[in-house]
């Protein structure tokens, strides 16, 4: 895989979306990401290296990308503050074999080499690596908790539009419809430490 070309393409997408919000030109935004673009990392077949924009609060990120908040109350996303003051790369994994696992089980089964994926990382997947999910899957961002504490933010796509929602931690979300060609449900997002 040509990491440099892939990450440069990701940077261009992010610059078009977020540079203005950060008071930068697209060229300035991309120049700031040059150290990220030159990274090299060994990936497993089910992993992807993505750039995560972490400087913008979640509500503003959702507004910029035109997401629909399907959680009943947009205040669930108000407290999802940026974790860092600069973009970073993350090695993410969305494994369809984990479909339907409860958030509680997914968190308890994390190996020491992985952590739960954050909301901003989930959004980065949808923007930069949409092939990892499809309209049959949604992502539970198990590295982020929202109030009330029995909920976890999630993201998905429906009719080409980004949907932000939440999942109750103790429930499994999977369709039992045997007529579907693919399983439908929620997959936990994990990130390599």
N, C-alpha and C positions, 0 to 999 in steps of 0.2 A: 504494500500500500504506500502511496506517495503522501506521507503525512503533511509535508509542507504545502502541497497544492490543496489538499483537503482542508487544512486549517486556514489557509489564506482565503478559500472560498467561504468558510464559516465566518471569518472575520468581516468579509465584505457584506454578508447578509446582516450581521449584527450592526455594522456601521450604518447601513441604510435604515435600520430600525431605530437605533438608540443614540447615534452621535449627536443629533440635535438636542435631545433631552439632556445630554451631558455638556452642552455648550461647546461642542467640537464640530469641526468639519469631518466628513467621512474619511478624508485622508489622514487627519490628525488621529482619529479614532484607530484607524488601521495601523498607523505608525506605533501607537502605544501598545499594540498587540504583537509586534514583531518578535519579542522574546518568546512568546507562546508558540508562534508558528514554527520556530526552529526545533521544537521538541521532538525527541525520538523515544518511543516506548514500545515494548513488546505487548501485543494484544492477543488475547484468546479469541477464538472464533466468535464467541457470543458477547464480545466487548466492543466498545466504540470510544474513541477519544474525541471529546467535544470541548468547545470554549463556552464558558459560563459567564454571562454578564451578571455581576453580583452587586453593582453599585446603585441600582435603581430599586426602590421598594416594590414589593409584589403588586399592590394595586395599580401603580403607574405602569409596570410591565404589562399587566393584563389590558390596561386601557390602550397602550401603544399598539399592541398586536391585535386589538379588536376582539378580544376573548369575551365570551358570554359567561357570566358567573351564574352557575346553575346550582347554587348551594342554599338558595332561599334567602340568604342574608350576606351581602358583600362585606360586612364587618368581620367575617371569619378570616378574611385575607389582610386586614389592616395591620395586624401585628407581625406579619412575615417580613421582617426587616432584613436588609442585606447582611451577609455574614462577613464580607471583606470589603475593602475599599478599592479593589481592582479586580479585573477579570482574571479567571484562572482556567486551567484545563482540568478535566475530570475524566477518568476511565469509567464509563457507565455500563451497566448491564440490565437488560430487560429480558427475563427468561420466561417464555410462554409455558414452560413446564411448571412454573410457580403460580399459574393462573388459579384464581379462586382461593388462594391462601389468605387467611385473615391477617390483618396488620399485626396483631399481637403475635401470631405464629411467625410471621416473616421477621419481626424484630428479634424474637427469641432464637431464631435459627441462623442469624448472621454469623458467618465465620469471622475470626479475628482479622482476616485480611480485607474485610469489606465493612462498610458502614451504610446506613440507610441514606438513600438519595434525598436531597433537599428540593424544595419547591422550585427554586431557580434552575436546578439541574434538570428537573422534569420538563420545564418550559424549554430549555435548551434542546432537549431531545426532540420535542415536537417541532421546533423551528429548524433545527439543523440535521436531524437524523430521523425524519418521519417514517422511514422504511422500517424502523425498529418496532413501530406500532402500526395499527391500522384502525379502521372504524370499528373493529370488533374488540379492540383492547383499550384499556385506559391504564394510567400509571398511578399507583399509590406512592406518594412521596414520603416514605416511612421514616426518613430522617428529620422530618419537620412535624411538630405537633401544633395544633391550634386549640383555641379555647372555645367551648369546653374541652377538657383534656381527653374525652373519649372519641375524638375525631382527628383524622389525618387528611391533609389536603391531597387532592388528586387532579389529574389533567387527562383530557382525551380529545378526540376529534369527532365531530358529527357533521355530516354534509359539508365537509371542507372547512369547518369553523372550529376554533379552539374553545373547549369548554373547561372551565375551572369549577371544581366541586369539592366535596369532602366525603370521606367514608367513615362509617362507624367502625372503631377498631376491632370489635368482636365479631363482625359479620363477614361472611364470605360472599364475594360478588362474582358469580359465574352463571352463565345460562345453561340450563339443562336441555335445551331444545336440540334434539338429535337431528333435526332437518338442516341445521346450519352446517355449512361446509367446514367452517373453522369455529373453534370455541370462542365464546364471547365472555369477557369478564375483566377483572382488574388484576394487574400484575405489579408486584412490589418492585420499586426502583432501588438498585444498590450501586455503590460506588467503591472502587478500589481505594484502600487507604494508602 
